[in-house]
Amino acid sequence: MSEQPASAPTEGESVQDRELRETLGTALGTAQEHIQQNGGFFPFGVTLSNDDELRIVMIAPGEPDENGEVDAGQMLIDIQELLRQGRDDFKAVAVVSDVSLPDHGSDGIHGAAEHRDGEVLAAIIPYNPTVDGFAFSAMEPDTHEPSIWVD
């Protein structure tokens, strides 16, 4: 992914709202690309640096268990800890994970973005496999508690 400068806020949108929207949008879009290309993805983060550059943050998965499964929950915890350690260098961060959505009868992408000034924005995108790849449903708002700028 190339580093991209953040765009200007739209009319009526605060800079903080734009930074959250752009960081979350980049993370969700990248997750959709990974699903289309690989059928899934491990949790990862996207940061908006103090110099307005978006960057992906990934960690290597741990060793698979006896069933060949990787502990994605632990990866998510590790990413959040890594982002907490570097939070002074970021304006906003987003973390995405591949989740099961029993209420939708599908899997989904869960993304949550946090701004250093305290605002949080979260969403899910349900998806299903199709004969041609994957079909993504409309993005839905979700709730999320801050996990990066907390002490």
PEPETA-V916082 format. One line per field, one symbol per residue. ss: DSSP state (H for helix, E for strand, C for the rest). burial: # if it has 9 or more other C-alpha atoms within 8 Angstrom, else .. A space follows every 10 residues. Layout:
# PEPETA-V916082
ss = ???
burial = ???
This chain:
# PEPETA-V916082
ss = CCCCECCCCC CCCCHHHHHH HHHHHHHHHH HHHHHHHHCC CCCEEEEEEC CCEEEEECCC CCCCCCCCCC CHHHHHHHHH HHHHHCHHHE EEEEEEEEEE ECCCCEEEEE EEEEECCCCE EEEEEEEEEE CCEEEEEEEE EECCCCCCCC C
burial = .....#..#. .....##### ####.###.. ##.###.... #########. .######... #..#.....# ##..##.### #.##..#..# ########.. #....##### ######...# ########.. ...#...... .....#.##. .
